[in-house]
Structures are given as C-alpha cells and as structure tokens.
Amino acid sequence: MNNMASFPLDKHCKEILQSIIYASGFIKVQTIADQMGVSKRSIYYDLNKINDWLRCNSMPEMKQQRAKGIFIEETYKKKIQEILFGQKETRLNQNYTPKERQRLEMCITILRNKNLYIKDYMDICNVSRNTIIADLKVVSDYLHKQGLNLVYTLKSGYRIMGDAIKKRAIFFLFFPPFFDYYANSILNEAQNQALKEIFAKLRQIEFELHAEYVSGTLSTLAAFIYSIHNQKYQIDFTDMDQEEIESTKEYQLVQKTFQDLDHKEILYLSLHLLGSRLQTIPVNISDQSEQSRTIATLLVDKFEQISGIQYDHKDELIRALTAHLSTSMYRYRYGIQLGNPMLESIQTEYSELFELTKSAFQQIKDEIHFDISDAEIAYLTLHFGAFMTPKNPNQATYRILVICPNGIGTGNMIKNEIQHLVPQATEIQNVPLSQYTPNHNFDVVVSTVVLENESKLIIVHPILTDQDRVAILRKCMYNEPQTRIQINDLLTIAKKYIPEDKMDAFENELQNYYSHLQVQQVPKNDYGLGLLHYLQLSHIQICQEAVEWEDALITSCQPLLDNGSITQEYIDAILYDQKERHLYMFLSEGLVLAHSSIDKGVNDIDVALTTFKEPVLFNNGRQAQIIIGMCATDQTKHIRILNDIIEIFSKKKSLEKLANMNTTAEIYQYIQQALE
C-alpha cells in the first residue's frame, strides 16, 4: 500500500499525460517534446513527476521501451481519466501566465465579493507583492484604453469605475477559463454550493429553450448572478426596446427562475441568453435577420474577391454566417461580449485565414456601420475555413463522429480538417454534446471534451494541433479496413513461426509500425508559399502610357500567359467577370487583384505585378494604379501570397511609393524589404 500523499498535477504535466493516454500505442519522448515545443530534458523531468503522481494514486509507472517510447496500460487509462478530469483546480496546480493572471485580477475586481487589497490579490494568485503591483499597473493601462479606471481608496480597496456595460463585457470576455479555480479555490464550500445551484437553474433554462450555449457561457453567467448583490451600479437600457425582450421565452424563464433579481438585471441576463446561443436567435425578435444576411453576403463576396476562392457551397456558408452575425449584432448593440478562448490558437494555427477574414470585414465595415472584436473574427474564420473543401475528396470506408461544444464553426472546422487528414472516410458527422449517445455505430469519435465510457475516443484541442492530427491519423489507421486486412494477413503467416504467447506483443508492435508509417509526415494546413517565391523580377512591369481597363488587365496578366501558368481562357474569364458580372476586384483604393476561377485555364500558381503611371479608370468609377495578376490551382495554396499582399498594401504610403518607382528592380527590392 502506498503511503505517499497524493498531489495535483500542473497544467503542463496534465497535457503530457493526456497525450500519452490517447496515443493509441507507444509515443516517443521526442514526439512529445516537438509537440509541446520544449526540450527532451524538460519532458523527462515532467515524466518523473507523472510517475510520482501515478505511484501516489496506487498505479504502476508508465512503461518505456527503447526506440518505441512510452505506454500506459489500458486497464489504468480509465482510472487516470477519472482522477485527472475529476480533479479540482487549486492554487497548487494553477500556473497562470502573466496575461492570464492579469485577466483573473480584472475579473475578481469586477465580481468583488469583498474589499480587495494587495494581500488579497497575492493570496488569490499565489504570487509576490511586487508581482501584483506590476500586474495592477498593466491592468490599469488596459482598462484606461477601454474607457474605464482602476481606482484605490484606503476604505474600499481596489475597484473598477466606469460604464457598467463595458465592465461586464470585460468580465464575460475573460472569465470562462477561471470558473473552476474561482469556484473551488476562492469561494468557500457554502458559496460553491450556492454557485452550483445557480448553474443548475441555468442548465434547466437551456433545456427548456431547446438551446445549446457555447462552452463556458452558463458557468460564467452563474458566477455573475452569484455576485450581482455586490454590484452597486445601475444599468441603463434607455435605448432599448424593453418590450421586445420581455416578449421572449428567455426573459420569461429568467423571470420565473430568478424572482429576486431586479427587473433590469433580468433584462440583462435575458440578453445574454439571446446573444450567446449557438443557433440563430428566435425569428420573432430578429429584426436584424435580413440585415445579418446582407452583411454575410457582402462578407462572403468580399472574402471571395480578395482571396481568389470560389466556394462550392456559398449559400450554406452565407446561412452559417447569417446565424452567427445575428447573435453578434445583438452583442454589439447591448455591449455583451462573447469570449473566445480559442482566439490565440486560431490566430496561430490559421493566421493566414484570420488575416483574410479580418481584412474582408474591415473593407465592408464602413458600408454596414457595424464592428466586431477579434474574438468574433476568429469565429468567422472558422466558418470560412470549414467550407473550404478538398480539391479531390476521396470516398472511403468508415465513419467518424465529431463532438465539439465550443461552437458550430469550431466543430465544422475540425470536421473539415479531418476530411483532409482522412479522405477515405465515408461519413464525418458533427453533432452537439447534448445529442451524443454512447450507443452509436461510428468507428472513431473525435471530441474536445472527455466522454466517459467511450472506447473509440480521441481527445483534441478545439483548434487542432500537430499532436491532435497525429492522434487522429493513428486512431484511424488502426480502424482502416485495408490496413487491418494487411495486418491480419501478416499475423496469419506469423503464427506459423512465432510462439502463441508472443503473438499479442507482435501484433501490437506491428500496429505501431503501420501507424508510424502513416504519420511520419503529418498533413497540415497548406496555404502555399509566399509572394516572393512566385514574383520574379520579369513578372514586374511599369506601364507609362494611359490605357483602358481591358488593356490594363490583359497587360497585367501577360507575364502569367508567357510563363505558361495560364491560357488565354483565364484572361477572357477575368474580362468577363469585370464586364458582365461587375466583379471589380479592388483590394483597396488604387489596388486591383485580377483573378478568376481555378478551372478557367490555370496550369500553375503564379503572380505578376504592374504599376500604371496613368491611373486606370474602371466601370465602377474607381481608379487603379497597381494591378496584381494572380492564378491558383486550388482553393488554399495561394493564401500566403494574399497575406503578403495585404501586409504590403495595408498602408496607403506603400501603394504610392510603388506606383512612383521608375524601375522594376526598385519595386522588387521594396517588396523584399517589406516582407523581411
């Protein structure tokens, strides 16, 4: 019997242990180190801590074999999951980054269940006095940019002063990751129980609405409701049609469930429930539904225009964006902020798509008089990415289920990535967590949350990492029938020569061998190479004389034609799009991206740039000084070129400088320096 006291694992060790649990076989230490972005030495240090933790919980250490890696026996995986994911978050196992800690400090200050002084922040964050003082300076600067102020008095301690709606928007943006820590470490047992009761009431409202809220929404609302009695300020709804909200089922349920709340707080909570839904808001209050569709259509058109991508299922994409923008408009109108815990992951993993989406929205912002945060842009990015279909999707042999409570766009993005990773799948279905049942006939289940008693499970991040892609490939490799047949054939032959007591070990090693063959090169998002890879000096032109727009487009695409990258059909398609379809292709004032569909005479990806000393007048009344001709062979491999173009021309002075240059060498050198 082990007498050692158990201890909680830190976040880093949890992630490593989770990787090992869901590795479907041995996983090498170097693989874990590459995935985590740390040294092998660091991983070995954490593995020692994990082994200590396993011993403390009466389990054997991980198995390790030279050249094969680390492995945990199946019989202990479920026990580890139960302990690991049932473990409460405490000060001991929370190692927040400075940014995370500062966000926690803001949230706690907004909640304020007591007067807060330096010592309170030190206890909550488990850091030194000097660290808290430095943090609060950063917090104060951030709040000032939001039109709020962090103030201190000897009597009341620290508090945030300013517009109540803005304060609440910050709280709902930053609080979701801290709920468990707040409930289990900051509140006492009685307070935690009261919080749980509020959360249960919100879950009942969710059930009665037949709704599904983004992960973290209800828990954050529960924490806010619990703290409402500490809030001394009033909310102003003078510009809101209160009758419109009072007529909704959301309002009626909140009023019935939380009878002790002030009328304005009931309105505010109702707005949160209306504005945080994954599905579109109810039609009877959605006066903006037509406006949302108009914005979605403009956004898709602009995205297609600047990206050169033509969506095969454009109407479906517009419907998905319309549903999301309807809720975004409500949040924008009433200052309700929807946090996106995946924002940084999306900006890292899908940086090219994120920048294109942001650029598309910026270009239509003045036209629609509506703005959204980067968190909302990130959700829209997932929608655009999810509808990018593979060029030649293959039919295949098994079914994959995707479970993701982080939003429709996230689930669709995971589904789309799996289509690229596992093109042989006959069906990839994305369903909400509420519709999941263990009694299913899917071969593989990919989920962002733990599903108890699910034997076919792969746990992944909401934004797939390399580690997740490897896990999906390996799991699908085990289930792919052709591979299974090959393994069975080899096992039949091997039985003639290998003792029976060694056959299980041989089969496991054979499976690992096949899976490693499959995943040596993990497919990643392929957004191609950058502008400088394709833009040769010979592809840069300077046109001195005045020309009509047709001749300007032909001239701009001539290097692509001379290079054999396109045929005359592609140039004809561009002219047709301009003249008949009125697709004027302006990326910004003075800049045109001349392109057409990938199936209109494209042989290879390529790009050319032409400046015009005399501005070219187009039929929409706008003038161009620079025209970039571009062609692409599929929907994605030119995206990095576009990001480079956007980066160069994001400042108006860049266009003016390039247009005024007199040699192609000057132009090429300027672009080189701009992209360094």
Buried (B, 14 or more C-beta within 10 A) or exposed (E): EEEEEEEBBBEBBBBBBBBBBBBBBBBBBEBBBBBBEBEEEBBEEBBEBBBBBBBBBEBEBBEEEEEBBBBBEEEBEEEBBEBBEEBEBEBEBBEBEEEBBBBBBBBBBBBBEEEBBBEBBBEBBBBEEEBBEBBBEBBBEBBEEBEBEBBEEEEEBBBBEBBBBBBBBBBBBBBBBBBBBBBBBBBEEEBBEBBEEBBEBBBEBBEBBEBBBBBBBBBBBBBBBBBBEEBEEEBEBEEEEEEEBBBBBBBBBBBEBBEEBEEEBBBBBBBBBBBBBBBBBBEEBBEBBEBBBBBBBBBBBBBBBBBBBEBEEBEEBBBBBBBBBBBBBBBBBBBBBBBBBBBEBBBEBBBBBBBBBBBBBBBBEEEBEBEBBBBBBBBBBBBBBBBBBEEEEEEBEBBBBBBBBBBBBBBBBBBBBBBBBBBBBEEBEBBBBEEBEEEBEBBBBBBBBBBEEBEBBBBBBBBBBBBBBBBBBBBBBBBBEEBBEEBEEBBEEBEEEBEEEEEEEBBBBBBBEBBBEBBEEBEEBEBBBBBBEBBBEEBBBBBEEEBEBBEBBBBBBBBBBEBEBBBEEBBBBBBEBBEEEEBBBBBBEBBBBBBBBBEBBBBEBBBBBBBBEEBBBBEEEBBBBBBBBBBBBBBBBBBBBBBBBBBBBBEEEBBEBBBEBEEBEBBBEBBEEBBE
